[in-house]
Amino acid sequence: MPQPILQARSISKQFDSGATPVLAVEHIDLDVAPGEFLCIAGPSGCGKSTLLQMLGGLTPPDSGQVLLNGAPLTEPSPEISVVFQKPNLMPWRTVTDNILLPLQIAGVPAAEARRRAEQTLALVGLSDFAGAYPQELSGGMEQRIAVARALIQQPRILLLDEPFAALDALTRERLNDELLHLWRRRKLTAVMVTHNIREAVFLADRVLVLSPRPGTISAEFPIDLPRPRPPGVQYSQKFGALAYQIRQAITE
């Protein structure tokens, strides 16, 4: 593996908000190579989202550290963008104004921000909806806008927390194809949390499985399938065997 772009070194996280402290993640070590697409799977409540938030600098670990390009990551970085399960679009802002928000916060000049917004909307195939409002969009279109809002910051790393979980199977399949296209075109590094094993096999170069809480890495599966994924690869014997192996490794 080349020099990792993102690393976790023995990171743990505990939450003390309830009557009993909950250890969500314990002593996780991982490396993510530049340009890699890594998927993280595991049972509900095993700390997948907590792990992703620590990798993004959104939640500090209680122990251990996250490294970005070899340096400690202690806060969100412009090199990392996050797409969440809910698109969290502002209903009073148009599609363009929603994706412009990160650039406005960063103080990017208006003309440059608009140029980047137009390019990014074209990239996700939604130029015709630039002036629409979120309530006029389908669920799949809203998630494409959420991805566009993340990409407009021109990150090197894209973190995705089950972004397509609430969508129907056909829309999800189409957006997985689009996500791989964007990942290749932008030469991104991607880390995605998903409950969907077949989605993980289709997208990833490597799949990590977390144990039940507290989450630790219990298994790792290299995904030796061709890039770009050929049509119908989801129905091949090799794809099915990989999905079955990963499912067998996930314990409740």
N, C-alpha and C positions, 0 to 999 in steps of 0.2 A: 504494500500500500504506500502511495506517496505521502509526503508530510501532511498530516490531517489538518483540515481547515477548522474543525470544531471537535472539541474533546470534553469528556466528563471524567473527572478523576475522583473516584470514591465519594460521589455526592449522595447525600441523604436529606430527607425533608420530613418533618413532623408537624402536625397541626394540633394546636391546643385549644381550639375554640369551643369544644364540647366538654362534657363532664370527664370524659376519658381521652387522653391524648391519642392521636392516630398517627402511626408511623406509615407514611404513604410510600416512600421510596428509601431504599437502604443500600448504600455502598455500590452505586452503579458506576462502572467504568465503560466508556465507549469512545471510539474514534470514528469520525466521519471524513472521508476523503473528498477532496475537491471534485465536483462534478458527479458525486455519487447520489443515487436516489435510495434512501434508507427508509424502510417502513418498520413501525413498532406496533406489535399486536399483543394481545393478552386479555384476560378476563376483565369484566367490569370492575371498577374500583381498585385496579392494581397499581394506579399511579402513573398511567401513560400521559395524561394531560399535565400532571404536575411535573413530570420529567421534561416534557416539551417546553413548559413555561420556564424551567430553569435553564434549558439550553438556549432560550431566547433572551435571557437576562431579565425576564419579567418577574421572576420569583427567586430570591436568593436561596441557595442551599444552606442547611444548618451546619453541614460539615462537608469537606471536600471543596472542589472548585471546578468551574467551567472555563475552558480556554478557547479563545478565538484567535486563530493565527498564532498560537503559542503564548498569548498574553491573557491574564485573568479577565473574565467578563463579569463585571459587577453591576451593569445597568444595560438597558436596551441599546443596541448598536444600529446605526444606519445601514450596516452591511447585512442585517437580518430583518426580514419581514415575516409576519405571522398572519395566517388565515385561520379563522376560528370556525366552529360548527355553525354558528349563526352569523349571517353576513353583517348584522348591526349597521345597516344603512340608515342615514338620517332621512326621515320621510319628507321633510320640508326642503331638501336639497335635490337638485336634478342628478342624473347619473354622472354627468361631468363634474358637478360640484362635489359629489360624494368622493370621487376618486382624487380630486384635487386637494382634499383636506390635508393629507400628510405633507404636501409641498407647501401649502399655506402656513402650516404650523412651523415648518422649517425655514420659512422666509424666502422661498425661491421666487424670483421676479415673476410677475404675472404672465408676461409674454412667453417665457420659457416654460412655465407651468402648464399653460394652455397647449403649447406645442407638444409637450410630453403626454398630456391627457389625450390629445387626438391620436397620437401614435399608439398609446396603450389601448385605447378603445378599439382601434383598428386591429391590434394584435389579438384581442379576444373576440373579435367579430361583432362588436356592438356599436359601431359608429352611427348607425341609423337611430339609436336610442339615446343619443347624447343628451337630448333635452327632456327625456322622460323622467318620471318620478318613480320611486321604488314600488309604490302600490300598483303601478301599471306593468310591472315585470312578473314573469314566472319565477318560481323558486330557483330553477337552474340559471336563469339570467341574473338573478340577484347574487348568486354565488360567483358567477363569472365577473361581476362588478367587484365583489370582494377580492377576488384574485387580482383584478386589474389595479385596485387600490394598493395592494401589496407590491405589485410589480412596478408601479410608477415611481417608487423610491429607488429603483435600479439596484436592488440588493444582490449580494452574492449568494445568500442562503435564504431559502424559503422554507418556513416551518408551517405545517398544515395539521390542524387538530380536527380530524373527522369532518372535513368541509362538505362532503357530499352525503352524509349519513341520513339526512331527512328527505332525500330525493328518491323518486321512483327509479326502478332498476335500469330502464332504458336511458333516462336522463343521466344517471350516474355513469353508465358505460360511456356515453358520448363525452361527458366532461373528463373522464379518465383519459380518453384519447387526446382531448384538447390539452390537458395538463402535461402529458408527455411531450406533446408538440412544443409547448411553451418552455418546458424544462430543457429540451434539446436546443431550441432556437436561442434562448437567453444564456445557455451554458451555466445553468444554475446548479447549486447543491441543494438537495431537498431532503427533509426529514418529515415523514407523515405518520401520524397516529391513525389507526383504523381498526374497527372491529371486524371488517370484512376481509376474510382470508384470501379470497380470490382477487379482490382488489389489490391487496398487498403483493401477491405473486405477479399480477399483471404489471404493476408499476415499478417494483423495486429491483435494485441490484442485489439487495441483501435484506432479510427480514430478521428482526430481533423479537423474541418472545419474552414477555415479562411474567414472572410468577404471580400468584395471588398476593395481596397486600401482606406485608410490605413488598413492593415491587423490586425485584432483582432480575438480572438477565439470566433466564433459565435455559435458553436455546438460541442458536444462531443458524440461519439457513441462507447460503449463497443461492441466488436465483440465476441459474445458468440457462437463460433463454435469450434468443437473438434480439439485438437492437438494430433498428426499431422493431417493435413487436409486429410480427406478421399477422394478417387477418386470420381470425379463427384460432389463434394460439390458445385461447381460453378453453378450447375443446380438445386440445391435444392430450395424449396419454401422459406426457412429461409434466405438463401443467397440472393435470389432475393429481399426479403422484406427489408433486411438491405441496399442493394445497392440503392433501391428506396428511402428509408428514407434519406440516405446521399445525394442523388441527389437533393431531395426536399429542403435540407438545404443549398445548394450552390446557391447563388444569384449572378447575373452578375452585 
